[in-house]
Amino acid sequence: MAIETIETTAPVQVGTKAPDFALKDNHGRTVALADFRGRKNVVLLFYPFAFTGVCTGELCALRDELPKFVNDDTQLLAVSNDSIHTLRVFADQEGLEYPLLSDFWPHGEVSRAYGVFDEEKGCAVRGTFIIDKDGVVRWTVVNGLPDARDLNEYVAALDTL
């Protein structure tokens, strides 16, 4: 019996240039990573799906601590493989006032570029990348689908920039 192997890429590593992207947000506006270069550090957070328990908990925890993640120095960008329409309803329902970006089509293209797309499940795993104002990845953590992240780790990493 042949064993099928699934090709995956390793997540983007600390010290490397973050792959640039331009995605539509939950309001249909295009948001590009390059928009923040030279101006703000970026907390780039990939999550599997809107409306799921762990994702909702993580994104609402960020909402509740928003001044730490959206301010003069930092911008939070959350990316899933949901459509912009799904993200709009999700943001409205949960009171999320930061950009939720849709990596819906081409499906998972940005998630793949960051090495956090699960080909078998068809969605991003929980990957977080802190990118400095020069566009360099300075900190990262990747968790499996069921494992929530600790946002205090993001705060500590941002404090080092």
Buried (B, 14 or more C-beta within 10 A) or exposed (E): EEEEEEEBEEBBEEEEEBBEBEBBBBEEEEBEBEBBBEEBBBBBBBBBBBEBEBBBEBBEBBBEBEEBBBEEEBBBBBBBBBBBEBBBBBBEEBEBEBBBBBBBEEEBBBBBBBBBBBEEEEBBBBBBBBBBBEBEBBBBBBBEBEEBBEBEEBEEBBEEE
